[in-house]
Amino acid sequence: MSCGNPVVDADALMQRRKKYDKTKNCVKCKVAQGNLVNRHAVYCKECFLHLVVHKFRRALEPAVNPNSDGPRRTTLKPTGNLLVGFSGGLGSSVLLDLVHKCYVALDKSTMPTDGGRDHPRHERVWKKVTVCYVEVCDAFPGMKDRTEEIASHMKRYDDLDFVMLRIQDAFDRSWWERVGGQHCPSQIGVSLADEGLFLQSLSSPSENPLDSLRTYVSSLPTPTAMITSIQTLTRLLLLHTALHTGSSHLVLGTSLTSLAVSLISGVAQGAGFNIREETQEEWTPEPEVVSTPADPSASATDDKHESKRARKGKRTVRVVRPLRDVGMKECAAWAWWSGVPVVGKEKWGWAGAKPGIGTLTKDFIVGLEKDYPSTVSTIVRTCGKLAPKGEVSGNCILCGRPAQRGVQEWKARISIRTLPAPVPPREDQYEISTEPSTIVDAETLQPSLTPYLCYACHTTLTSRSARPVPSPWPSAGQSPVVTLPVWTEARLSSAKDDGEDGGHFHERIMQTRRVGQEKMKVIIDEFLLDE
């Protein structure tokens, strides 16, 4: 191209790339005229629908068997049922339609043509498929409750069980006990006003889960922390529901575009150590969760094996995102051509709140996909090559994902913190003591939530904004001590009862005290040499 003046020299303008590369005919069948251009490739309607089904099966079926067999086409034998996480958005609506056609209704148009009509792949894979919807309108003021619309949408599909949850169930002890969680004798709260995240027993615990939720959300430091916490609560509600329904797999409608947004925003918020879990993860419940198969049709032998696995703590839920190779544009085309209604989701926010990291990342990725469609898939492929560095020190008590060892010590060395001014010593403190003192400051012995958190969750709870953040629920107020989610309370209670060494159960405490120069000389006098 020329470097001349674009106004004068027409050759100076860069030629815009065509929407399609070579021809208007479909690149698959090479006969029919194309109906859709996707990443500069032309597809007809029939070939495009087969392509989406192929991508969906290619992402899901290798993860069905307990031991992943890669791209091999063997008999699919999952160890449990299937739970579909449904939000009402575009991705989850397309996912639900594909799951129903491929594995419930066994639509012939979605079945592979190879292998014959009686091939085992044409049989039903999961005996029971459950759809779970978590309503989050109670966490944000002015948001519409879509439970009735979701329930009406579910009537389109047969042979599917439906479970409706609300986001405040994360603070509801009755729900926790229904799904098999261990009973907690006392409620434990955390002080979010202090970076130490000190734990306290609530003297007057709230019996209303909705009040606990709104107080918890209002006490978080930034809008990014609030939205991230709601996403974490939703994911844990789905995981515990999957365990309760005897599901070995949880599928989410995360499209290629949404996955790129999650990866970039997660790294920006300090979740780079869990970047692989954003694509696929294996979640193992903590020992305080006792679950038995919920399917009454299961045989006694299955019940025996399930109970045995539960006692050994080896029950896992595999989280799969089957639409990770299907972009947002492809999902919209499938919904349009297949007649799938989309209930829709409202934006998470409230009056006066600035957009969080996730919202800004989504706007950037969606705009990038319009002009450079191939860049989004490049982001996902590049993040898939990353490997976390460091050892795992267990699962985070809040989000349930692996936590990196030594991250809190590293953060303490690099962080700039404001410490209270030292208290000048009193005269009676200048005393000689040859034994370690057993009287220490109460704050030194106060248990903390920090040793149980991963870097991302600790940053979410403690990283504050320089500007004041409007509260979504001013009436709730910012309580000095807020209630923790029920699974976090159960984990803390279990650790305390078992005497687990989590870094804040002190066995031996040494305290130093200041003494005068003359008294110090008396203490060490017997060790001094004569002049």
Buried (B, 14 or more C-beta within 10 A) or exposed (E): EEEEEEEEEEEEEEEEEEEBEEEEBBBBEEEBEBBBBBBBBBBBBBBBBBBBBEBBBEBBBBBBBEEEBEEEBEEBEBBBBBBBBBBBBBBBBBBBBBBBBBBBBBBEEBBEEEEEEEEEBEEEBBBBBBBBBBBBBBBBBEBEEBEEBBEEBBEEBEEBBBBEBBBBBBBBBEBBEEBBBBEBEEBBBBBBBEBBBBBBEBEEEBEEBBBBBBBBBBBBBBBBBBBBBBBBBBBBBBBBBBBBBBBBBBBBBBBBBBBBBBBBBBBBBBBBBBBBBBBBBEBBBBEBBEBEBBBEEBEEEBBEBBBEBBEEEEBBBBBBBBBBBBBBBBBBBBBEBBEBEBBEBEEBBBEEBBBBBBBBBBEBBBEBBEEEBEEBBEBBEEBBEEEBEEEEBEBBBBBBBBBBEEBBEEBEEEEEEEEEEEEEEEEEEBEEEEEEEEEEEEEEEBBBBBBBBBBBBBBBBBBEEEEEBEBBBEEBEBBEBBBBBBBBBBBBBBBBEEEEEBEBEEEEEEEEEEBEEEEEEEEEEEEEEEE
